[in-house]
């Protein structure tokens, strides 16, 4: 068999395998009955006064509503604590037209040592299926 004929035969076999694989392809999207969207939210304020860091924000989830599974807060990469959903957020209800998001406001406070200068805080917001929203807020200690 000439090299040209061999190349054509190999090409036809590869094409046949590819076409048959496409017909046997499984739709993995069918494994998920409902989508899991990441939570939404905003980090409103990060401040440091008299040795106490305070982070304030809100987050909610289209599927879970409020409260989320957890909101973990970090400052400069170090864990500060888990925020508590304890604040009513009528502004969020008005914007998103969802009364179930009223208690979407969270806050965390912790006594931690911070030096003067710029700092960064992260809030990791997890829903019940661990979809994640990452919020950050920069602040300056004077």
C-alpha positions, 0 to 999 in steps of 0.5 A: 500500500502506498503512503498516500493510500495509507494516510487516507485509510488512517484518516477515514478510521480516525474520522469514523472513531471521532463520529461514533464518539460524538454520538455516544457523548454523554450530556453531563449537564443532565446530572444537575437538576437545578443550577447552583449560582454563586451568592451575591453581596457587597463588602460595605465597610472594613475598619480598625479602631482601638485594636478591634477590626470590624467588617460589615457587608451583606450576602444572599443566595438565589437558591438558599436565600438568607442566611448563607452557610457561612461567611469567613472573614480574613485580614491580610490573609489571616482568619478573623472569624465567621461573620454573623447574619444579624443586620436587616438590610432593607436597601437590599430588599428594595434593590433585589425585590426579594423580602427573604433577603431582609436579614442578609446583613452580616458583621464580624468583629475581632480584637487583632493586632494591626500596624499602621498602613494599608490592609486588605480584608476578604469575605468568603461567602459560601452557600449550602452547596459551597458555591463561593463569592469572594468579596474584598475591602481595603482599609488603612490603619492610621 
